[in-house]
Amino acid sequence: MDFRQHALSFPGAVEMLHHGAPSFRANGKIFAQLSADESTALVKLSPFLQEWGVATYPDACVPEAGRWGQPAGPGCAGRMSPRKT
């Protein structure tokens, strides 16, 4: 299953463009976004899950510059994106 299929497997998830890139929403709120070239993805995560992802998958996850631990919008606390290989 690729990232898009996984994101759309969540109940109520829909895909819409956001600043020219595919975004995934549920209940009208973005929870994930692919880069415009679809080479990386952003996922909204709590600070705890950000730290866990980077500690558990250091070769795959990196905090997004300027957003680590900062609120990214109502009900979310940050994002992380896969490292480019």
KARA-V983502 format. One record per residue. N is the residue number from 1. PHI is phi in radians with two decimals (* if undefined). PSI is psi in radians with two decimals (none if undefined). D_FIRST is the distance of its C-alpha to the first C-alpha in whole Angstrom. Layout:
# KARA-V983502
N,PHI,PSI,D_FIRST + N,PHI,PSI,D_FIRST
This chain:
# KARA-V983502
1,*,2.23,0 + 2,-1.48,3.08,4 + 3,-1.02,-0.81,7 + 4,-1.05,-0.83,8 + 5,-1.07,-0.73,6 + 6,-1.13,-0.81,6 + 7,-1.05,-0.71,10 + 8,-1.34,-0.13,11 + 9,-1.39,-0.21,10 + 10,-1.29,2.51,13 + 11,-0.97,2.26,16 + 12,1.35,0.04,18 + 13,-1.25,2.42,16 + 14,-2.34,2.72,17 + 15,-1.83,2.34,16 + 16,-2.52,2.70,19 + 17,-1.34,2.50,21 + 18,-2.42,1.92,23 + 19,0.94,0.72,25 + 20,1.42,0.09,23 + 21,-2.16,2.61,20 + 22,-1.14,2.27,17 + 23,-2.17,2.77,17 + 24,-2.15,2.27,16 + 25,-2.27,2.64,18 + 26,-2.40,2.37,19 + 27,0.95,0.60,23 + 28,1.37,0.06,24 + 29,-2.04,2.38,23 + 30,-1.25,2.28,20 + 31,-2.04,-0.23,18 + 32,-2.79,2.76,16 + 33,-2.66,2.44,16 + 34,-1.58,2.64,15 + 35,-1.19,2.84,18 + 36,-1.00,-0.61,20 + 37,-1.58,0.04,19 + 38,1.06,0.45,15 + 39,-1.57,-0.35,16 + 40,-2.40,2.86,16 + 41,-2.34,2.61,15 + 42,-1.96,2.41,17 + 43,-2.30,2.25,17 + 44,-1.31,2.18,20 + 45,-2.40,2.71,21 + 46,-1.22,2.82,24 + 47,-0.96,-0.68,26 + 48,-1.06,-0.83,26 + 49,-1.22,-0.53,22 + 50,-1.06,-0.89,22 + 51,-1.07,-0.73,25 + 52,-1.10,-0.80,23 + 53,-1.06,-0.79,20 + 54,-1.19,-0.69,22 + 55,-1.24,-0.66,24 + 56,-1.45,-0.61,21 + 57,-2.24,1.07,19 + 58,-1.09,-0.43,22 + 59,-1.46,-0.20,20 + 60,-1.98,-0.46,17 + 61,-2.10,2.48,19 + 62,-2.52,2.43,22 + 63,-1.13,2.54,24 + 64,-1.30,2.27,24 + 65,-0.97,2.30,28 + 66,1.44,-0.07,30 + 67,-2.13,-0.15,28 + 68,-0.96,2.03,28 + 69,1.31,0.02,29 + 70,-1.74,2.56,30 + 71,-1.03,2.28,29 + 72,-1.74,-0.06,27 + 73,2.74,3.05,28 + 74,-0.99,2.23,29 + 75,1.39,0.09,27 + 76,-2.36,2.81,25 + 77,-2.26,0.17,26 + 78,2.73,-3.09,24 + 79,-2.53,2.85,21 + 80,-2.53,2.76,20 + 81,-2.36,2.58,18 + 82,-1.09,2.50,16 + 83,-1.21,2.52,19 + 84,-1.35,2.41,19 + 85,-1.85,none,19
